[in-house]
Amino acid sequence: MRYSRSGKMPPSGLSRPPDRHNLNAMSPLSDIEIQRGLGALPGWSRKGNVLTKSYHFASFPHGIAFLTTVAERAETMGHHPDVDIRYTKVQFMLSTHDVGGITAKDFALAAAIEELAAA
């Protein structure tokens, strides 16, 4: 089973790929699964029930352009980040609010954001 539209498999340690069509199938990941998943996502960290990372850009328009690209990808994935924009800094906060925690769906979106940042 494919993990994301990019064809990447789940970050190491995640046993459940996200099912964006059936949120009832999603359950919060264990602390161990979260730690393993974070190992595959440099710069991402856990703050409570949220995965978070900040990106810095040369200008405000560059940050907004990146956010627009992320928004388009998030829309196709059916999962949307919380975002904080502070001039040239864009911070993403990922949590599956419907289940009250971090799920494989959050890791899929974090991996997609990383892919877009590297492009």
C-alpha positions as CSV (number, residue, x, y, z in Angstrom):
1,M,0.0,0.0,0.0
2,R,1.3,3.4,-0.9
3,Y,1.8,5.9,1.9
4,S,1.4,9.2,0.1
5,R,0.7,10.6,-3.3
6,S,4.5,10.8,-3.8
7,G,4.7,7.0,-3.4
8,K,6.8,7.1,-0.3
9,M,6.3,4.5,2.4
10,P,5.6,5.5,6.0
11,P,8.5,6.9,8.0
12,S,10.3,4.2,9.9
13,G,8.3,2.8,12.9
14,L,4.9,3.7,11.6
15,S,2.8,0.6,11.2
16,R,-0.4,2.2,10.0
17,P,-0.6,4.2,6.8
18,P,-3.2,7.0,6.9
19,D,-6.7,6.3,5.5
20,R,-8.0,9.7,4.6
21,H,-11.4,8.3,3.6
22,N,-12.1,6.6,7.0
23,L,-11.1,8.8,10.0
24,N,-12.7,6.2,12.3
25,A,-9.9,3.8,11.3
26,M,-7.3,6.3,12.7
27,S,-6.1,6.1,16.2
28,P,-3.5,8.0,18.0
29,L,0.0,6.6,17.7
30,S,1.9,5.4,20.7
31,D,4.8,7.4,22.2
32,I,7.3,4.9,20.7
33,E,5.7,5.1,17.2
34,I,5.9,8.9,17.4
35,Q,9.5,8.9,18.4
36,R,10.4,6.5,15.6
37,G,8.5,8.6,13.1
38,L,10.2,11.8,14.3
39,G,13.6,10.1,13.6
40,A,12.7,10.2,9.9
41,L,11.8,13.9,9.9
42,P,14.7,16.2,10.7
43,G,13.8,19.4,12.5
44,W,10.3,18.2,13.5
45,S,9.5,17.9,17.2
46,R,6.6,16.9,19.4
47,K,4.9,19.3,21.7
48,G,2.2,17.5,23.5
49,N,-0.3,16.1,21.0
50,V,1.2,18.1,18.1
51,L,4.0,17.7,15.6
52,T,5.7,21.0,14.8
53,K,8.4,22.6,12.7
54,S,9.3,26.2,11.7
55,Y,10.6,27.2,8.3
56,H,12.4,30.5,7.7
57,F,12.4,32.3,4.3
58,A,14.2,35.2,2.7
59,S,11.1,37.3,2.5
60,F,7.4,37.3,3.5
61,P,6.3,36.6,-0.1
62,H,8.6,33.5,-0.2
63,G,7.0,32.2,3.0
64,I,3.5,32.8,1.7
65,A,4.3,31.0,-1.6
66,F,5.6,28.0,0.3
67,L,2.5,28.0,2.4
68,T,0.3,28.1,-0.7
69,T,2.1,25.0,-2.1
70,V,1.7,23.2,1.2
71,A,-2.0,24.2,1.3
72,E,-2.6,22.7,-2.1
73,R,-0.9,19.4,-1.1
74,A,-2.8,19.3,2.2
75,E,-6.0,19.7,0.4
76,T,-5.3,16.7,-1.8
77,M,-4.5,14.7,1.3
78,G,-7.6,15.7,3.2
79,H,-5.6,16.8,6.2
80,H,-4.9,20.5,7.1
81,P,-2.2,21.9,9.3
82,D,-2.5,24.7,11.8
83,V,-0.2,27.4,10.7
84,D,1.4,30.4,12.4
85,I,3.0,33.1,10.1
86,R,5.4,35.6,11.6
87,Y,6.9,37.7,8.8
88,T,9.6,35.3,7.3
89,K,8.8,32.4,9.7
90,V,6.1,29.8,8.9
91,Q,5.4,27.3,11.6
92,F,3.3,24.2,11.0
93,M,1.5,22.3,13.8
94,L,0.0,18.9,12.9
95,S,-2.5,17.0,15.0
96,T,-5.5,14.9,14.1
97,H,-8.1,16.8,16.1
98,D,-10.8,14.2,15.4
99,V,-8.9,11.6,17.4
100,G,-7.2,13.9,19.9
101,G,-3.7,13.1,19.1
102,I,-0.9,12.4,16.6
103,T,-1.7,9.9,13.9
104,A,0.0,8.5,10.8
105,K,-2.0,11.1,8.9
106,D,0.1,13.8,10.6
107,F,3.3,12.1,9.7
108,A,2.2,11.8,6.1
109,L,1.6,15.5,5.9
110,A,4.9,16.3,7.7
111,A,6.7,14.1,5.1
112,A,4.9,15.9,2.3
113,I,5.9,19.3,3.7
114,E,9.5,18.1,3.9
115,E,9.3,17.0,0.3
116,L,8.0,20.4,-0.8
117,A,10.6,22.2,1.2
118,A,13.3,20.2,-0.5
119,A,12.0,21.0,-4.0
